[in-house]
Amino acid sequence: MSKQNLQTLLQRLGQAVGIADLSLDEDDYCLLRLDGTLDIAVEFVEDAELVVLTARCGALGEQNREAVLQQIADANFYWTGAGGGTLSTNSREGMVYLHFRESTAHLDQARLENLLQALVMNAERWGARLAAASSAPAAYTQAAPSAAVPGGLFANRA
């Protein structure tokens, strides 16, 4: 039932934003591209009945790498600088990702939309932060940002 719940929620979301056939594929995966720049992956983990939402924030450059990695670690402390998500690095790709995971058993439309809003807003903030760090002078030491608060990405249907 959990997977079917997620499929139903994705279909409703697709209708709300004008994507006719928004659904998981045969591999329980869906990829969305927002504004031609931000990719959002939606994955269903059947064994755990979870949805994993992932956004690629941007490249982890060589300039100020140590400071940026410290900022990522600080942001992950109690998820305060990532809006409730977890930041990670993919060393092979040299990229930073933001992930949210949530049980699908009782997931509702409002919660899915809030998760997606938080993912998008925080991924964009971290993307800008990564770009700034790559072009900043050495010893870039800006503190980790506070989380972006979701709201307004999807139309309010109240």
C-alpha positions as a Markdown table, in Angstrom:
| # | Residue | x | y | z |
|---|---|---|---|---|
| 1 | Met | 0.0 | 0.0 | 0.0 |
| 2 | Ser | 2.9 | 2.3 | 0.7 |
| 3 | Lys | 4.1 | 2.4 | -2.9 |
| 4 | Gln | 0.6 | 2.9 | -4.2 |
| 5 | Asn | 0.2 | 5.8 | -1.7 |
| 6 | Leu | 3.3 | 7.5 | -3.2 |
| 7 | Gln | 2.2 | 6.9 | -6.7 |
| 8 | Thr | -1.2 | 8.5 | -6.0 |
| 9 | Leu | 0.5 | 11.5 | -4.4 |
| 10 | Leu | 2.9 | 11.9 | -7.3 |
| 11 | Gln | 0.0 | 11.8 | -9.8 |
| 12 | Arg | -1.9 | 14.5 | -7.8 |
| 13 | Leu | 1.2 | 16.6 | -7.6 |
| 14 | Gly | 1.7 | 16.2 | -11.4 |
| 15 | Gln | -1.8 | 17.3 | -12.0 |
| 16 | Ala | -1.3 | 20.4 | -9.8 |
| 17 | Val | 1.9 | 21.5 | -11.6 |
| 18 | Gly | 0.9 | 20.4 | -15.1 |
| 19 | Ile | 2.9 | 17.2 | -15.5 |
| 20 | Ala | 0.4 | 14.7 | -16.9 |
| 21 | Asp | 2.1 | 11.4 | -16.1 |
| 22 | Leu | 4.1 | 12.0 | -13.0 |
| 23 | Ser | 4.8 | 8.6 | -11.5 |
| 24 | Leu | 7.5 | 6.1 | -10.5 |
| 25 | Asp | 9.0 | 4.0 | -13.3 |
| 26 | Glu | 9.5 | 0.2 | -13.2 |
| 27 | Asp | 12.6 | 0.8 | -11.1 |
| 28 | Asp | 10.6 | 2.8 | -8.5 |
| 29 | Tyr | 12.4 | 6.1 | -9.7 |
| 30 | Cys | 11.2 | 9.4 | -11.0 |
| 31 | Leu | 13.3 | 12.4 | -12.1 |
| 32 | Leu | 12.1 | 16.0 | -12.3 |
| 33 | Arg | 13.9 | 19.0 | -13.7 |
| 34 | Leu | 12.9 | 22.4 | -12.3 |
| 35 | Asp | 13.6 | 25.5 | -14.3 |
| 36 | Gly | 16.0 | 23.5 | -16.5 |
| 37 | Thr | 18.6 | 23.6 | -13.7 |
| 38 | Leu | 17.7 | 21.6 | -10.7 |
| 39 | Asp | 17.2 | 17.9 | -10.9 |
| 40 | Ile | 15.0 | 16.2 | -8.2 |
| 41 | Ala | 15.1 | 12.4 | -7.9 |
| 42 | Val | 12.2 | 10.6 | -6.2 |
| 43 | Glu | 13.0 | 7.0 | -5.2 |
| 44 | Phe | 10.9 | 4.5 | -3.5 |
| 45 | Val | 12.7 | 2.1 | -1.2 |
| 46 | Glu | 10.4 | -0.9 | -1.0 |
| 47 | Asp | 12.1 | -2.8 | 1.8 |
| 48 | Ala | 11.8 | 0.1 | 4.1 |
| 49 | Glu | 8.7 | 1.7 | 2.6 |
| 50 | Leu | 10.5 | 5.0 | 2.3 |
| 51 | Val | 10.6 | 7.8 | -0.3 |
| 52 | Val | 14.1 | 9.3 | -0.8 |
| 53 | Leu | 14.1 | 12.8 | -2.4 |
| 54 | Thr | 17.4 | 13.9 | -3.7 |
| 55 | Ala | 18.7 | 17.2 | -5.3 |
| 56 | Arg | 22.2 | 17.8 | -6.7 |
| 57 | Cys | 23.2 | 21.2 | -5.1 |
| 58 | Gly | 26.4 | 21.7 | -7.1 |
| 59 | Ala | 30.1 | 21.1 | -7.5 |
| 60 | Leu | 32.4 | 20.8 | -4.5 |
| 61 | Gly | 35.3 | 22.8 | -5.9 |
| 62 | Glu | 39.0 | 22.7 | -4.9 |
| 63 | Gln | 39.0 | 26.3 | -3.7 |
| 64 | Asn | 38.1 | 26.5 | 0.0 |
| 65 | Arg | 37.2 | 22.8 | 0.0 |
| 66 | Glu | 38.1 | 22.2 | 3.7 |
| 67 | Ala | 36.0 | 25.1 | 4.8 |
| 68 | Val | 33.0 | 24.0 | 2.7 |
| 69 | Leu | 33.2 | 20.4 | 4.0 |
| 70 | Gln | 33.2 | 21.8 | 7.5 |
| 71 | Gln | 30.2 | 23.9 | 6.7 |
| 72 | Ile | 28.4 | 20.8 | 5.3 |
| 73 | Ala | 29.2 | 18.9 | 8.5 |
| 74 | Asp | 28.0 | 21.8 | 10.6 |
| 75 | Ala | 24.8 | 22.0 | 8.6 |
| 76 | Asn | 24.1 | 18.3 | 9.1 |
| 77 | Phe | 24.3 | 18.7 | 12.9 |
| 78 | Tyr | 20.7 | 18.1 | 13.9 |
| 79 | Trp | 19.9 | 18.9 | 10.2 |
| 80 | Thr | 19.8 | 22.7 | 11.1 |
| 81 | Gly | 21.5 | 24.0 | 8.0 |
| 82 | Ala | 19.8 | 21.7 | 5.5 |
| 83 | Gly | 16.1 | 22.2 | 6.3 |
| 84 | Gly | 15.7 | 18.8 | 7.8 |
| 85 | Gly | 17.6 | 17.0 | 5.1 |
| 86 | Thr | 21.1 | 15.6 | 5.0 |
| 87 | Leu | 23.9 | 16.9 | 2.8 |
| 88 | Ser | 26.4 | 14.5 | 1.3 |
| 89 | Thr | 29.3 | 14.5 | -1.1 |
| 90 | Asn | 29.9 | 12.2 | -4.0 |
| 91 | Ser | 33.6 | 12.1 | -4.3 |
| 92 | Arg | 33.6 | 10.3 | -7.7 |
| 93 | Glu | 31.5 | 13.1 | -9.2 |
| 94 | Gly | 32.8 | 15.9 | -7.1 |
| 95 | Met | 29.2 | 17.0 | -6.3 |
| 96 | Val | 27.2 | 17.9 | -3.2 |
| 97 | Tyr | 23.7 | 16.4 | -2.8 |
| 98 | Leu | 20.8 | 17.1 | -0.4 |
| 99 | His | 18.6 | 14.2 | 0.6 |
| 100 | Phe | 15.3 | 13.8 | 2.5 |
| 101 | Arg | 13.7 | 10.5 | 3.4 |
| 102 | Glu | 10.2 | 9.8 | 4.7 |
| 103 | Ser | 8.0 | 6.9 | 5.4 |
| 104 | Thr | 5.4 | 6.5 | 2.7 |
| 105 | Ala | 2.9 | 4.6 | 4.8 |
| 106 | His | 1.1 | 7.7 | 6.1 |
| 107 | Leu | 2.6 | 10.3 | 3.7 |
| 108 | Asp | 0.0 | 12.9 | 2.6 |
| 109 | Gln | -0.1 | 15.5 | -0.1 |
| 110 | Ala | 0.8 | 18.4 | 2.2 |
| 111 | Arg | 3.8 | 16.6 | 3.7 |
| 112 | Leu | 5.1 | 15.6 | 0.3 |
| 113 | Glu | 4.8 | 19.2 | -1.0 |
| 114 | Asn | 6.5 | 20.5 | 2.1 |
| 115 | Leu | 9.4 | 18.1 | 1.7 |
| 116 | Leu | 9.8 | 19.0 | -1.9 |
| 117 | Gln | 9.7 | 22.7 | -1.1 |
| 118 | Ala | 12.3 | 22.3 | 1.6 |
| 119 | Leu | 14.5 | 20.2 | -0.8 |
| 120 | Val | 14.3 | 22.8 | -3.6 |
| 121 | Met | 14.8 | 25.9 | -1.4 |
| 122 | Asn | 17.7 | 24.4 | 0.5 |
| 123 | Ala | 19.4 | 22.9 | -2.6 |
| 124 | Glu | 19.2 | 26.3 | -4.3 |
| 125 | Arg | 20.8 | 27.9 | -1.2 |
| 126 | Trp | 23.5 | 25.4 | -1.0 |
| 127 | Gly | 24.1 | 25.6 | -4.8 |
| 128 | Ala | 24.6 | 29.4 | -4.5 |
| 129 | Arg | 26.9 | 28.8 | -1.4 |
| 130 | Leu | 29.0 | 26.3 | -3.3 |
| 131 | Ala | 29.4 | 28.6 | -6.3 |
| 132 | Ala | 30.4 | 31.5 | -4.0 |
| 133 | Ala | 32.9 | 29.3 | -2.2 |
| 134 | Ser | 34.5 | 28.3 | -5.5 |
| 135 | Ser | 35.1 | 31.9 | -6.5 |
| 136 | Ala | 35.9 | 33.3 | -3.0 |
| 137 | Pro | 39.5 | 34.0 | -1.8 |
| 138 | Ala | 41.2 | 31.2 | 0.1 |
| 139 | Ala | 40.1 | 30.7 | 3.8 |
| 140 | Tyr | 36.4 | 31.2 | 3.0 |
| 141 | Thr | 34.8 | 30.8 | 6.5 |
| 142 | Gln | 31.2 | 31.8 | 6.2 |
| 143 | Ala | 29.0 | 30.0 | 8.7 |
| 144 | Ala | 26.5 | 27.4 | 7.6 |
| 145 | Pro | 23.2 | 29.0 | 6.6 |
| 146 | Ser | 20.0 | 28.5 | 8.5 |
| 147 | Ala | 17.5 | 26.3 | 6.8 |
| 148 | Ala | 15.1 | 27.8 | 4.2 |
| 149 | Val | 11.5 | 27.6 | 5.3 |
| 150 | Pro | 9.2 | 26.0 | 2.7 |
| 151 | Gly | 6.2 | 27.9 | 1.3 |
| 152 | Gly | 4.9 | 29.1 | -2.0 |
| 153 | Leu | 6.4 | 26.5 | -4.4 |
| 154 | Phe | 3.1 | 24.8 | -4.8 |
| 155 | Ala | -0.2 | 26.6 | -5.0 |
| 156 | Asn | -2.1 | 26.8 | -1.7 |
| 157 | Arg | -5.2 | 24.7 | -2.1 |
| 158 | Ala | -6.9 | 25.7 | 1.1 |
